[in-house]
Amino acid sequence: MKDSGLKFETRALHGNEARKESHNALRFPEYSGVAFDFAKAEDMELAFTHRKPAHTYSRITNPTVEHFEKKLALLEQGSAAVALSSGMAALTTALLAVLKRGDNLVASKYLFGNTYSLLKNTLTEFGIETRFVDIKECDKIAEAIDGETRLILVETISNPQMVVPDFAKIAALAAEHNLILMVDGTVTTPFLFAAKEFGVHVVIHSTTKFISGGATSVGGIIVDLGTCDWSKCPALGKYHRYGQSAFMARLRMEVHRNFGACMSPQSAYLQTLGLETLVLRVRTSCDNALALAKYLRARPEVRDVTYPGLGESPFHDLAQRQYNGRFGGVLSFELENKKEAFRFINSLRLIRRATNINDNKTLVIHPASTIFADCSPEEKAGMNVSEGLVRLSVGIEHLEDLVSDIGQAFQTQQPDHEINEG
């Protein structure tokens, strides 16, 4: 998609593509049907043999989903996008499109639990090895690369460890070794992180989060930023004839089509609406998260707060440079142990006990016993997921109400005589 020159907020609302909706509706409608009519058999043949663009079947392409894909490609300033049924579907499909048996990838050891499981357990059965490294140390990344390495995978801000990669250094390594740099940008969204400017080739989002409008629907998206030389990717061999479109060609003609993890038209419609208010919600969430991080840092019950917006964070300057001066809407903090973490979580009245992040509501979870429950104690320790760790996904409520709820939760944990004395 070409950059229209419009600011991000305006592009999120209006886009820059020519109007195609026949009734001039201000919002592109939801085409919930499955199949599409053709005037003649010859036209169907052209569509099914990829010689003429046309919607044939909604599992493969759909007008409403296509509209959403074009908007995300525009916001990322990428060349094309494919929307899928979830963020995990997007990540899995993207990886299987560019990796084959015998290949390996280098990945940050600081990853979301499901992503870690996909790489460590599922992809291993496909003959694809993952080499987990401390992404903070670029020499460790370099040491893990060999002749069969095809890809580097990182998250913009790891969940829940809040580790921020140095993209200038990692992109330089990827370029030196002709590797694909694939990034999960869910926590930052294209509003905070202009991935293309930092040497990224492919961006994955769980659109369930910020993009959907605040957990209105499940979805994911793969965006090709148009910056990768796909001729260097062996898995795309028979698609090299498509040049810069080789990755998208394999997704559309094979992997996405055959796995069938398509986004529903209803989800695409809701998530397109979510884009209209994305900036407003991200700003409020980030502002609230920073304020709560500072508040929690001052609480005597809290041993440590992990949030790149805090000046003492080792990632503060890096995040500020890379993420549009903001630091995301998720933070983690350390309590004494699992018992104290559970007592705090159970004492909250306003904040919801739920998984997911970047909902409009503030959510709390104990990562070690939930999203990392399948990991061994050694694996959790290696990923900095302790028993006292609490993750807070900060919503867009009024800050004073969030502070009040957290304050009373800490107060509730104290013995009755201490509360009365206070």
Secondary structure in CASP SS format (residue, H / E / C, confidence):
PFRMAT SS
TARGET T0000
AUTHOR 0000-0000-0000
METHOD secondary structure of the structure
MODEL  1
M C 1.00
K C 1.00
D C 1.00
S C 1.00
G C 1.00
L C 1.00
K C 1.00
F H 1.00
E H 1.00
T H 1.00
R H 1.00
A H 1.00
L H 1.00
H H 1.00
G C 1.00
N C 1.00
E C 1.00
A C 1.00
R C 1.00
K C 1.00
E C 1.00
S C 1.00
H C 1.00
N C 1.00
A C 1.00
L C 1.00
R C 1.00
F C 1.00
P C 1.00
E C 1.00
Y C 1.00
S C 1.00
G C 1.00
V C 1.00
A E 1.00
F C 1.00
D C 1.00
F C 1.00
A C 1.00
K C 1.00
A H 1.00
E H 1.00
D H 1.00
M H 1.00
E H 1.00
L H 1.00
A H 1.00
F H 1.00
T C 1.00
H C 1.00
R C 1.00
K C 1.00
P C 1.00
A C 1.00
H C 1.00
T C 1.00
Y E 1.00
S C 1.00
R C 1.00
I C 1.00
T C 1.00
N C 1.00
P H 1.00
T H 1.00
V H 1.00
E H 1.00
H H 1.00
F H 1.00
E H 1.00
K H 1.00
K H 1.00
L H 1.00
A H 1.00
L H 1.00
L H 1.00
E H 1.00
Q C 1.00
G C 1.00
S C 1.00
A E 1.00
A E 1.00
V E 1.00
A E 1.00
L E 1.00
S C 1.00
S C 1.00
G H 1.00
M H 1.00
A H 1.00
A H 1.00
L H 1.00
T H 1.00
T H 1.00
A H 1.00
L H 1.00
L H 1.00
A H 1.00
V H 1.00
L C 1.00
K C 1.00
R C 1.00
G C 1.00
D C 1.00
N E 1.00
L E 1.00
V E 1.00
A E 1.00
S E 1.00
K C 1.00
Y C 1.00
L C 1.00
F C 1.00
G H 1.00
N H 1.00
T H 1.00
Y H 1.00
S H 1.00
L H 1.00
L H 1.00
K H 1.00
N H 1.00
T H 1.00
L H 1.00
T H 1.00
E H 1.00
F C 1.00
G C 1.00
I C 1.00
E E 1.00
T E 1.00
R E 1.00
F E 1.00
V E 1.00
D C 1.00
I C 1.00
K C 1.00
E C 1.00
C H 1.00
D H 1.00
K H 1.00
I H 1.00
A H 1.00
E H 1.00
A H 1.00
I C 1.00
D C 1.00
G C 1.00
E C 1.00
T E 1.00
R E 1.00
L E 1.00
I E 1.00
L E 1.00
V E 1.00
E E 1.00
T C 1.00
I C 1.00
S C 1.00
N C 1.00
P C 1.00
Q C 1.00
M C 1.00
V C 1.00
V C 1.00
P C 1.00
D C 1.00
F H 1.00
A H 1.00
K H 1.00
I H 1.00
A H 1.00
A H 1.00
L H 1.00
A H 1.00
A H 1.00
E H 1.00
H C 1.00
N C 1.00
L C 1.00
I E 1.00
L E 1.00
M E 1.00
V E 1.00
D E 1.00
G C 1.00
T C 1.00
V C 1.00
T C 1.00
T H 1.00
P H 1.00
F H 1.00
L H 1.00
F C 1.00
A C 1.00
A H 1.00
K H 1.00
E H 1.00
F H 1.00
G C 1.00
V C 1.00
H C 1.00
V E 1.00
V E 1.00
I E 1.00
H E 1.00
S E 1.00
T C 1.00
T C 1.00
K C 1.00
F H 1.00
I H 1.00
S H 1.00
G C 1.00
G C 1.00
A C 1.00
T C 1.00
S C 1.00
V C 1.00
G C 1.00
G E 1.00
I E 1.00
I E 1.00
V E 1.00
D E 1.00
L C 1.00
G C 1.00
T C 1.00
C C 1.00
D C 1.00
W H 1.00
S H 1.00
K H 1.00
C C 1.00
P H 1.00
A H 1.00
L H 1.00
G H 1.00
K H 1.00
Y H 1.00
H H 1.00
R H 1.00
Y H 1.00
G H 1.00
Q H 1.00
S H 1.00
A H 1.00
F H 1.00
M H 1.00
A H 1.00
R H 1.00
L H 1.00
R H 1.00
M H 1.00
E H 1.00
V H 1.00
H H 1.00
R H 1.00
N H 1.00
F H 1.00
G C 1.00
A C 1.00
C E 1.00
M C 1.00
S C 1.00
P H 1.00
Q H 1.00
S H 1.00
A H 1.00
Y H 1.00
L H 1.00
Q H 1.00
T H 1.00
L H 1.00
G H 1.00
L H 1.00
E H 1.00
T C 1.00
L H 1.00
V H 1.00
L H 1.00
R H 1.00
V H 1.00
R H 1.00
T H 1.00
S H 1.00
C H 1.00
D H 1.00
N H 1.00
A H 1.00
L H 1.00
A H 1.00
L H 1.00
A H 1.00
K H 1.00
Y H 1.00
L H 1.00
R H 1.00
A C 1.00
R C 1.00
P C 1.00
E C 1.00
V C 1.00
R C 1.00
D E 1.00
V E 1.00
T E 1.00
Y C 1.00
P C 1.00
G C 1.00
L C 1.00
G C 1.00
E C 1.00
S C 1.00
P C 1.00
F C 1.00
H H 1.00
D H 1.00
L H 1.00
A H 1.00
Q H 1.00
R H 1.00
Q H 1.00
Y C 1.00
N C 1.00
G C 1.00
R C 1.00
F C 1.00
G C 1.00
G C 1.00
V E 1.00
L E 1.00
S E 1.00
F E 1.00
E E 1.00
L C 1.00
E C 1.00
N C 1.00
K H 1.00
K H 1.00
E H 1.00
A H 1.00
F H 1.00
R H 1.00
F H 1.00
I H 1.00
N H 1.00
S H 1.00
L C 1.00
R C 1.00
L C 1.00
I C 1.00
R E 1.00
R E 1.00
A C 1.00
T C 1.00
N C 1.00
I C 1.00
N C 1.00
D C 1.00
N C 1.00
K C 1.00
T C 1.00
L E 1.00
V E 1.00
I E 1.00
H C 1.00
P H 1.00
A H 1.00
S H 1.00
T C 1.00
I C 1.00
F C 1.00
A C 1.00
D C 1.00
C C 1.00
S C 1.00
P H 1.00
E H 1.00
E H 1.00
K H 1.00
A H 1.00
G H 1.00
M C 1.00
N C 1.00
V C 1.00
S C 1.00
E C 1.00
G C 1.00
L E 1.00
V E 1.00
R E 1.00
L E 1.00
S E 1.00
V C 1.00
G C 1.00
I C 1.00
E C 1.00
H C 1.00
L H 1.00
E H 1.00
D H 1.00
L H 1.00
V H 1.00
S H 1.00
D H 1.00
I H 1.00
G H 1.00
Q H 1.00
A H 1.00
F H 1.00
Q H 1.00
T H 1.00
Q H 1.00
Q C 1.00
P C 1.00
D H 1.00
H H 1.00
E H 1.00
I H 1.00
N H 1.00
E H 1.00
G C 1.00
END
